[in-house]
Amino acid sequence: MIIMDKSAIREMTLQARQILMSEIDEMLQGIFGMDSRQGFVKEDRIPAFKEMPELLEARRKLEKRLADEVSAGLSRSEAVERLIKEVAFTHLNRLVAFKMMERRGLIEGTTGSYQDSRGFMFYLAEPENAEDLRLFETGGLMQNPRGEGPRDVAYRHFLLHQCRLLSREINVLFDPDDLASKLFPRPRALKALLELLNRAELEAAWGEEETVGWIYQYFNEEEKKEVFNRLYKKKQKIRPEDIPAATQLFTPRWIVKFLVQNTLGRQWMQMHPDSRLAEKLDYLVTEGYYEQEVLD
């Protein structure tokens, strides 16, 4: 039996976070025209918008998103930082979800073999995806402003197609038309991410339900450290905006089961002492319990 290695999950999460946040930041500047003051240069100064109109559409969504955040009380730099982190976390969670669904046979291979993945081949064989098949057969030359060759474009379309299918059930994560989807990682970053996720030491993690929770905790590790650094080293009071980073910790399944079974489970057994439910409550503490009830 292969045991899940939490240290491997942590290492992967921290590396993936760095790759994604750097990638999004570079895209904001290099593709969408964000300047050093975190404003935007004029649209007509970016030739890529004429070649790929979808980039212009994404730029306008970006401008609205940041303007809304500033109107809500954030500084411009805070709004940009929040955007980068949110988009990075969304992409990591999508790829992790693909890995976990692949492991359970819920979807065809999507990420394990990159552009040779079984699911991608099936996608290209569908008549309605003939244009992506043509792109795939064209190869990797003649890159677009996003640094994608034709085959990279086809694979991006496939991953967003997978998101569209899954969005019927979980739209908040897999929405193929949201801002995160418009800020899709470019080929070099995407390949680096998939190499991380496909490491042998992570194989057991994709079969464990708790993996998502640990990734969530490790992804927010840096912010938690910053909060406690201010509290203990700089003697500053905790701010309302610091509370999520300081308190958002993953609770393992066994702790949840222990708490539920010894609260609701115990109450049920008090009301129905002859119930056989106790046989299924593997974390219910019964030793000395009834004696304590009598004393109370």
N, C-alpha and C positions, 0 to 999 in steps of 0.2 A: 504493500500500500504506500503510495506516494503522499507525503505530508505537505500541506501548504506551507510555503516559506514566506512568512510575513516580511522578513528583511529584504527578500527579493522584490516583493510588492512595493515596499517603501522605496527602494532604489529605483525601480522602474518609474514610479509615480513622480519622484522628484526630477528625474531626468526628462520624463515626458513633459512635465510642467515647464521646465527650462526651454526645451525645444519649441513648444507651442507658444509660450509667451514671447520668446524672441522672434518667432516667425510672424506672429500677428503684428508685433510692433514694427518689424521691418516692412510688412505689407502696407501698413498704414502710411508709412513714409514713402516707400519706393514705388508703390502702385497707386495709392489713393491721394497722394499729395499733401500729407500732413507735414507742416513745417515745424521748426524748432520750438515755436511757442504753442504748439498743439492746435494751431488753426489750420486752414486748408488753403493751398494756392488755388488760383482761378482754374476752372475746369478747362478752359481753352488752352492752357499751358501743358496739358497732359495728353499727348498724342494717343496713348493707349485707349482712351475713352472712345475714340473714333473707330479703332479697330475692334474693340470689344465693348459694345454698348452696355452689356450687363455690368461692367465695372463702374460705369457712370451711375447706373441704377443703385448699385451698392454704395457708392460714394454719397449719394443723396440720402440713403437710409442712415448712413453713418452720421452725417451732419445733423439729421433730425434727432437721432438717438442722443448724441452728445448735447445738443441744445436742450432737449427735454431734461436731461440729468442736471445741467447747470440751472435750469429754471426751478428744479426741485431742491436746490440748495447746495449742490456739490461744486467744488472748484473745477476748472477745466482739467487740471492734471488728475484730480480724483476721478472724474468721469471717464477719462481715457484709461486710467489704471483699472477701474472696475470693468470696463468694456473688455480690455485685453484678457483679464483673468476669467471673466464669464465665458468668452468665446473659447479660450484654451480649455477650460473645464468641460465645456459642452463637447468639444471634439474628442477629448480623452474618454469621456463617458460613452460616446457613441462607439468608438473603436473597441472599448472594453466590452460593451454590450454585444457587439458582433462576435467577439471571441467566446463569450459565455453562451451565446445562442448556437454558435457553430458546435461547441462541445456537446450540447444537448440535442443536436440534430434538428433544431428548429429552423435553421436556414442552411443553405448550401455554403460551402467554403467561400469566404468573402475576403479574408485578410491573410490567411495562412501562407499562401503562395504568391502574394502580391498580384501582379497582373497575369499570372498563370493560374489564379484561383479557379476552382471548379465552378463556383457560382457565376463568376465573370464570363466564363466560356458559355454557360447556359444562357446568360443574358444576351450575349452577342449573337446567339443562334436564333433568337426570337425575331420574326419578320419586322416587327415594329421598331426594332433597334438596328435596322440596316445601316443607318448613317454612322452609328458608333462602330459597327463592324468595319465599315470602310475606313474610319479613322484608325482603328486598331491595325488594320492591314497596311496602312500607310507607314506606320512605324513611329520613330521618336524624333525625327528631324523637323526643322522649321518650327521653332518654338514660338508661342504666342507671348503677349506681354506678361503673362503670369509665369513664364518659364516652363510652360507645358508643351510637349510634343503632342501630335495627334493621339497617340496611344494613351498618354497621360490624361488627356481630355475625356476619352472614352471611359477610362477607369473611374475618373471623378464622377461622370454621369451615372455610372453603375452604382457607386457608393451612395449617391444621392437618391437613386432609384430605390435602393434598399431602405433608405430613410423614409421615403415616401410611403412604402408599403407598411413599415412599422409605425408611421405616424397615425395610422388609423386607430391604433391602440394607445400609443404614448406620444401624442403630438408635441407636448412641451419639450421633449428631448430630441425628437427626430424630425421636426418640422423642416422640410427641404427648402422652404422659401424664406426662412428667417435670416437674420443678419449673420449668424454663425455660419450658415451654409454659404452665404456670399463671401465670407472670409475663409474659404476652404484652404487648408494647408497646401502649399505648393509641393511638387514632386519630391524634392530633396528632403524636406521636413517630413512628408508623409511616409516616405520609405524608411527614414530613421525611426519614426514612431513604430512602424510595423515590425522592424527588426527588434526593437525593445520588447514588444508584446509577444513576439514569437520565440523568445528565449526559452530554452528547455527547462530552466528552473522555475518558470511560471506556469508550466503545463497544469499542475495540480490546482492552481488558483482559479482557473476558468471553470472548474467543476464545483467550486464552493460559493454558496450564496453570500457569504460574509465578505467576499473580495471587494465588492462595490463599496461597502462601508469603510474598509481599511483604506481604499484609494481616496475616498472622501476626506478621511482624517489626515492622511499624509499630504494630500494636495494643499490643505490649509495649515500645515505645520509651520510654515514661515511666518504667517500672520500671527499665530498664537505666540511664537517666540518673541515677536516684536512687542506684543501687548505686555507680556510678563517682564520683558526687559525694562519697559517704562515703569512698570509697577514697583519692581524690586530694586532696580539700579538707579533709576532717576527719581524715584519717590513721587511719581505722578499718580493722580487718581485715574481710575478706569473711566473711560468715556462711553457714552451709550453706543457709539458705533463700534466700540471694541468688544462688546459683549458676545456677538456671534463667534468671533475668532477665538475668544477665550473659553467658550463653553461648548462649541460644536465638536463633541467627541463621539466616536463610534462605540456603541454598546454591543458587545458580542452576543450571539444568540443565547448562549447558556445563561448569561446574566439576566436577559429578558425573561427566559423561561423560569428561572428561579424566582424572580420578583412576581411574575404573574401567577405562578402556581402557589406561592406562599401568601398571596393576598386574595385574589378572586378564587383560586382553587381551594384555599383553606376555608373561605367563607362558604363556598358551595358544600364542602364536606361537613361544616357545622350545621347547615340546613338539611343536609341529606346524609346522615352518618352511615347509611347502608349502601350508598352509591358505590359502584365499582369504578368510578372515575379515578380514584386514587391509584388504581393499578397502572394507569397510563401517565400519571404525573411523576416522572422520574426524578424531579428536583424538589418534590414536596417533603418538607421536614416533618416527620411524624413522631420521632423519638422524644418522649417527654411532653408532647403537645397536649394530649388529653388531660394529663395530670395538671398542667399549667392552667388549662381551661377551668378545671374544678377549683383550683386555688383562687383564680380570678373571681 
